[in-house]
Each structure stands twice: as structure tokens, then as C-alpha cells.
Amino acid sequence: MTPADEILDIVDENDQVVGQAPRGEATERGLLHRCVFIEARDAEGRLFVHRRTATKLVFPSHYDMFVGGVVGAGESYDEAALREAEEELGVTGLPRPVPLFKFLYRSPGHSWWSYVYEVRCELPVDPQVEEVDWHAFLTGEELERRLGEWTWVPDGLEAYHRLRRFRDSGPGATA
């Protein structure tokens, strides 16, 4: 089975399941589905940043400051967050990612409900070669310097800015 064949829950504006479709069809037709974004930090608090492979279905060869991906049919956001984090980082035994907030991402041709999480990864990473072309752990300052230099996935960039506002607003804030 290829990534395009993976079955996803299709959801409505209220994030309620209204059907299912293969990932490739959902992408091609712009069907609303679910994704997770996990901010992974190492023991020193640096952010895992990577460049996606050229074979990715969406945003190939773009940089991202999150690991994550689509939520499979019948899968919860929490289950998908742990699965995606472990898969992309190439580790097992991560602590359960902490859910922070959810938002509806919309752009021309793409739309999905996006749940943002954070996790501490103190294990040595070995990212999937099918998913990750390059990776490093960067400080917040190093990441900020590269925001204007590198081509970033637009949904991850929006999630990053929302996460910064969320953290700046304090407990109980929404993005």
C-alpha cells in the first residue's frame, strides 16, 4: 500500500466524520481531513527541524519544524501523534505527546483539522529516509534566523506562529 492509498476519515467544518477516502483522493479533491503536528525537542530543549523528501505527496522538499502527518481512518489524534512522532523520529518508547490546541488549516487546494502537540525526545533519533532528507536540532534563535531563508511547509509555518501566540498568551489560551 502506498501513502496515497491510506484511508482517511473525511470530516466537516466541526471536525465530525462524514465519510472516508484514500489519502490521494482526499488531497486531490481538497477534502477536509485530520492531521497532527508534533513539536519535538531534545534533552537540551532544541527543536527537531527537517527537510521533507522530494517524494512526499504534499509539500515535497520543504522544511518543517514539526513531525506529524495525517490521522488514519478510525484513529484518534492522540494515537496518530504518538505513531507519527515515533515513525518520523525513528524511535520507540517516546512519552505520549502532550496535546496543546486544534485549528482548521485552510489554503487554496488544502484543508485539514490540525492538532498541535509537544513531546520531549531524549532518545537518539534515526529519521525515516522515506520521510526525511535532512535533519538537525536547532535552538529557537537558529530556527528564527532560517524562517526567511528556507522554504517551509505552509501548514507547519502557520502552526508554528499559532503555537508562539498560544505560549505567549499563557494558560487557557487558544490559538
N, C-alpha and C positions, 0 to 999 in steps of 0.2 A: 504494500500500500504506500502510495506517495503522500506527501503532506497535502496536496490538493484533494486527495480522496478522503481525508479525515472528516468525519461527520461532526457538525457543529449544531448547537441549538440556535435557532433564529429567534430573536426577541423583539419586543415592541418598544415604544418610547418609554414605557415604565419598567423595562427590563424583565418582562414576563415572557416566558417561552410561548411562541406561536407556531413553531414548526421546526424542521431540521433540514439541513442541506449540506452537501460536500463543501469543504473549505474553498476549493477552486471556484465553485459556483457562487458561494457567498461573496467572495472577493470580486469576481467578475460582475455580478449584478448589484454590488453595493448593499447587500443585505445586512441588517443590523444584527450583530452577534456580540460575544463577550471575549474580553482579553484581560490579562493580568500583567502588571508592571511591578517588578521587584527590585528595589534599590538594595544592592549587596555591598556591604562594607567589610573590609578585612579587620584583623585584630587592632590595627593602628587607626581605624576609622576612615581609611581611604576608600574611595568609590571604585567599584569594578566598572570599567569602560571598555567597550569593544566595537570592532567593525564587523558588520554582518557580511556573510559570504555573498558572492555575486549570484549565487543560485537561489537566494531567498525569494519567495513568492511576492512579498511586499517589501518595498524599500531596500532592494539589494545594494550591497556595498556602502550603506550608510552607517554612521557611527551611532551608538546608543549608550546611555548611562543607566539603562535598566536591563535586566534579563527578564524574560517572560514570553508570553505568546497567547495563543487562543485557548479558550476553555472548551474542552470537548463536550459532546452531547452527554447530558446526564451528570456531568462533573460539576462540583461546586467550585466557586472562586478559590476557596482555601486549598482544596485538593490540587487545583491547577497551579496555584502559586508555588507550592512545595515541589510538585513534579517538574515544573518548568525551571525553577531555580536549580534544582539538583541536576537536571539534564544539561542545561546550558553551562553551568559552572563545572560540570563533570565531577560531582562529589556525591556521596551518600551520607546520611546522618545529619543533615542540616537541622537546626532548630526550626520549628514551624514559623514561617514568615508572619509578621505582625500586620494585620490589615489597618490601613490608615483612612482612606476615603475612596469614593467612587465618583466617576464623572462620565458624561456622554461625550465622546470624541466625534467630531464631525469635520470633514473636509470634502472637497469635490472628489467623488469616487470612493471614499472610505468613511465608514461609520461603525463604531463599536462602543459598548459599555466597557469602561476601563476601571479596574480596581487596582489601586496603588498599595503596595506593601513595602516593608523593610525587613532585612534579615542581616545578621552578623555571620559572616563566613570565615571562620578561623582555620578552616581546612585548606590544604594546598589544592588549588584549582587546576583542572585539566579540561578546558572547554571543548565541547563537541566541534570537531573540524567541519562538520556539515553546517554548523550554525555560525561559527566564529572564525574570522580570518586573522584577527589580531586582538590582543587584549592587554590591559595593564590596570593596576590600581593607582588612581590619581587622587591627589588632595583636592579639596574643594576649589582652591585657588588655581591649581593646574587645569581643572575642568573648566572653570570660568574663562580662562585665557583661550581655550580652544573652541569655545562656543561660536565665535565669529570666524574661525579658521576652517573647521571641518564641516562636512555635510552630515547633518544629524537627521535621524528619523523624526518626522514632524510630530507624530503622536507622543513619542518619548520626550521631545522638547517641550510640548505642551504639559505633559505630566510633570516634568522637572520644574517648570515655572509654577504650576499649581502646588507642588509639594513645598516649594520655597515659601509661597504665600501661606500655606497651611501651617508650616512650622513658625513663621513669623507672627501668626495670629494667636498662637497659644492653644491650650487645651479646649476641646469642644468646637474648634473652628471647622469649617467646611471649606473645601477647595472650590 
